[in-house]
């Protein structure tokens, strides 16, 4: 089922009415948090039920310049759309929280915490389940290998987990949420360019990182793609390349027909070759479904950093949010492909030209907390 969204369409009340307000009454001492043990640890799939979606309010003019108001409009519209389906918590600098609340409306809860930029997928901890419940894994965000200063975003993981009263684990490696794609059944997809890189994990090999990913996230099988080092700020996250739509079934970002070969199309070809030989944690081969890009000649956005990948979709409770780039045929094809695999969810297209011009997409701007 498809639900069309347009700019200015959203004014919901908070879905589920689950606030991030403190659970300890005034004057009470908070009870000690249970300590993570690693027992029974599992990195879930995005299609599993969520408690909420975290997002971050774009804060810095030195990053966005004259486009800051436009990208804030994109973020507010996306937050309002998701809030129809599940609670949305928008993190915003204290001095910007009131403006963020006005833009997002009463259906989004704005929480004052110092943030630098909108990329909540990378700055908010990833969440795993274990015997004590949900645990937050701080991935030691370092501005994508020191490419940008993100002092506030580097600290946001610890501060947010403390506010949420969620036990914390600190990963023994540096990574970002967009670099990790899980099927919830023990299989993890990653790009080597974003992890086996001296700007994040100097001296560490694939073998070392595989062992650390398994132990930290509770996964069994790690499938590595080469990726593309150095051509974008993330060093080619997997969430713009390959995504799970079910255990054993992935969608693969593919170039628009007859476009010139480039680093991204070669990366997709290499990923296809890996998937043809790899098996998941169940020992099963992968089914690979092409998710073609739009025609670059007719899309409504652009720029050197523009990300026109439909694989950067976001799965929420009851809905899948997919970019709308302005190529009507390609936009519809992407919605149809995702609709086949998420028949129990509405497929919601959202225009994100300003976010995409900044080098990211819907998935990059959102982070799910499992229920």
C-alpha angles and dihedrals in degrees: 000000000000127000118192119220129191136184112289095013100119130085105140131157117244107290110238091357091244107156127198088225116139113278093210117086121233112282094018123118112232114248115246114271117243112257118245111246103178090236113142092356115177133175104217131215121256092242091065116100117288131212091204147328120249121211134171129225114236105249114173131078090190088066101040104022112182091356095066095098091047095050090047088055089053092049094047092050092049091048092051091049094051091045089068087069108030140358115287123204114196115201112211137169109265093246090050099041097095092050090047091051092051091050095046097040131218093303092073124063112223115205120194109234127137110261133165105205147354101267098109092157089069103033102042114077119257115245127229132178125235138154093289091053129251115002127191118227113208106212094197094245109211104178095278094303096329095302092130132021109249105163094154094044089051089061099038095090095062094040095048095047090050091051091048093045091234120148114249134224119187112217118232089227139049118251144130131239092246089061093062125070118181133188092200089238100085102283123117127188119204141163117235091214091067097044113021089060131116090227089069112013109019114198096007120127130209088257093054093046092046090057092046093048091050094049096042100043101028095239125145106199125041116193113199127207121188096234123184118287121211102000097100133023093259097048088239112310118215093236090075092048115037130008134179119239092176135348106296094009123095137173116223126209108239132184124255108264117275095009115140117271112259142161092282096051090046089050090052091049091051091049090051090053092050092049091050090062103029130091129207128236090281091055091250127138119244126253107218121204120189116235103193123211122239125262105278089211094064107032116116096229135054149156138129093285098040113138111208096178122132090197088079091081125136126227113212133170104296097351146065116213113211130179120257109209102174099257095115096197095048093041090054093045091054091049091048093050093049091042090059090059099038100042091151093058135067114248106226119192116204128184110236104166094140094048091046091050087059092059102264147073147210095301091048090055098049137060125190125218110206119234 
